[in-house]
Amino acid sequence: MNNDVPHPYSITVEPLKKPEGQFGWALRKHGKLTERSDRSFTSEAKAYESALKAIEREQTGFGSR
């Protein structure tokens, strides 16, 4: 995976216990958890891509009220 995560964010992609073979992600800003995936992904790459989209949404404010 590439390291194109903008500062001050960090992404952690981990395998899920259930369902096995699936992955989830956690997004941190300045080390504090800001968002976690609510769905599972079939690969680490897809989970990582979803986390990058979450960062983009947070930075642009898209979807906020």
Contacts in CASP RR format, 6 or more apart in sequence:
PFRMAT RR
TARGET T0000
AUTHOR 0000-0000-0000
METHOD contacts of the structure
MODEL  1
MNNDVPHPYSITVEPLKKPEGQFGWALRKHGKLTERSDRSFTSEAKAYES
ALKAIEREQTGFGSR
1 13 0 8 1.000
1 44 0 8 1.000
1 45 0 8 1.000
1 48 0 8 1.000
4 52 0 8 1.000
5 11 0 8 1.000
5 52 0 8 1.000
5 55 0 8 1.000
6 55 0 8 1.000
6 59 0 8 1.000
8 29 0 8 1.000
8 30 0 8 1.000
8 31 0 8 1.000
9 27 0 8 1.000
9 28 0 8 1.000
9 29 0 8 1.000
9 55 0 8 1.000
10 27 0 8 1.000
10 28 0 8 1.000
10 31 0 8 1.000
11 25 0 8 1.000
11 26 0 8 1.000
11 27 0 8 1.000
11 28 0 8 1.000
11 48 0 8 1.000
11 51 0 8 1.000
11 52 0 8 1.000
11 55 0 8 1.000
12 25 0 8 1.000
12 26 0 8 1.000
12 28 0 8 1.000
13 23 0 8 1.000
13 24 0 8 1.000
13 25 0 8 1.000
13 44 0 8 1.000
13 47 0 8 1.000
13 48 0 8 1.000
13 51 0 8 1.000
14 23 0 8 1.000
14 24 0 8 1.000
14 25 0 8 1.000
14 26 0 8 1.000
15 21 0 8 1.000
15 22 0 8 1.000
15 23 0 8 1.000
15 24 0 8 1.000
16 22 0 8 1.000
16 23 0 8 1.000
16 24 0 8 1.000
16 40 0 8 1.000
19 40 0 8 1.000
21 42 0 8 1.000
22 40 0 8 1.000
22 41 0 8 1.000
22 42 0 8 1.000
23 40 0 8 1.000
23 41 0 8 1.000
23 42 0 8 1.000
23 43 0 8 1.000
23 44 0 8 1.000
23 46 0 8 1.000
23 47 0 8 1.000
24 36 0 8 1.000
24 37 0 8 1.000
24 40 0 8 1.000
24 41 0 8 1.000
24 47 0 8 1.000
25 36 0 8 1.000
25 37 0 8 1.000
25 41 0 8 1.000
25 47 0 8 1.000
25 48 0 8 1.000
25 50 0 8 1.000
25 51 0 8 1.000
25 54 0 8 1.000
26 33 0 8 1.000
26 35 0 8 1.000
26 36 0 8 1.000
26 37 0 8 1.000
27 33 0 8 1.000
27 34 0 8 1.000
27 35 0 8 1.000
27 36 0 8 1.000
27 51 0 8 1.000
27 54 0 8 1.000
27 55 0 8 1.000
27 58 0 8 1.000
28 34 0 8 1.000
29 58 0 8 1.000
34 58 0 8 1.000
35 54 0 8 1.000
35 58 0 8 1.000
37 47 0 8 1.000
37 50 0 8 1.000
37 51 0 8 1.000
41 47 0 8 1.000
41 50 0 8 1.000
56 62 0 8 1.000
57 63 0 8 1.000
END
